[in-house]
Amino acid sequence: MAFGPLRALALDLNLGAHGVPVTVQPPYPTDGAEVVTRGIWVTQVSDLVPGATEFQRHDPRRVLVLRLGDVAKVPRGTTIIAPAIMGGPNRGWRVDGVAEQQQDHVRLVVVPDATLDEVLGVEP
């Protein structure tokens, strides 16, 4: 039994129920400069590990899931405009890396972008 159609249906349902509007702006000029889609915020990940190195990130990492059919590539430095919570004000985010990529979606590690927040008129 092929699970591809079932996975696609589950992703569509989750994006519809839990997704927030997302605008993806690549860091360099492209033909379709920005992409408007929906994304899902997943549980924040913390890097704090007891007994590890001294240089650890204290803030939890934010992870945003986007459908690969909407955005083929999302390189580091890509700007994303999305609310931090459903129904909240738009905030500025910058892609810091890819946490995981599956056949139908990508999990992006994003960090707040204070410069873009100023442009959007959002207070920190």
C-alpha positions, 0 to 999 in steps of 0.5 A: 500500500502506498502512503504518499497520498495519505501523507499529502492529505495529512499535510494538507489537513494540518496546514489548513487547521494549524497553519499560519499565512507565510510570505517567503522572500529569497535572499537573491532576485529570482523570477517569482520573487516571493511565495505566499503559502501556509506554514506550521510552527512545530515544537521549539527545540532547545540546544541546552545539553548538560555537560556539553560545550560552553557555547550553547544557544540559550534561546530555543530554536523556532522550527517552521514547516513548509510544503516543498511543492510551494517552495522548492529551495529555501536557502539560509538567509531567506526572509520569512514574514509570518505571525508567531501565533495564529491570528497574531501580528506578522513578524520577521524571521530569517532562515538559519538552516534546515532541520529536516527535509522530507519528500513533501515538506521541509522543516526550517530553523528560523531566528527573529529578524529585528530589522524586518520587525522594525519595517513591519512596525512590530515591537520586540 
